[in-house]
Amino acid sequence: MPGKRKRQAYDNAFKIRVIEFAENLINNSAAEREFGISEKRIENYRNYMYI
């Protein structure tokens, strides 16, 4: 099937970098621009980190 994209998986080290970046700025949208991933995904990373 042409045009079908493979699902992107990120390792834990990348997720931790994103979380730390977002928490230092208290701003998910800046982290979204910096790392090229959705703001919702960053929000999920931050929420799951504290479970």
GIKA-V558497 format. One record per backbone hydrogen bond with DSSP energy under -0.5 kcal/mol. CO is the residue of the C=O (numbers start at 1). NH is the residue of the N-H. If there is no record, write none. Layout:
{{CO;NH} {CO;NH}}
//
This chain:
{{1;4} {11;15} {12;16} {13;17} {14;18} {15;19} {16;20} {17;21} {18;22} {19;23} {20;24} {21;25} {22;26} {22;27} {27;31} {28;32} {29;33} {30;34} {31;35} {32;36} {32;37} {38;42} {39;43} {40;44} {41;45} {42;46} {43;47} {44;48} {45;49} {46;50} {47;50} {48;51}}
//
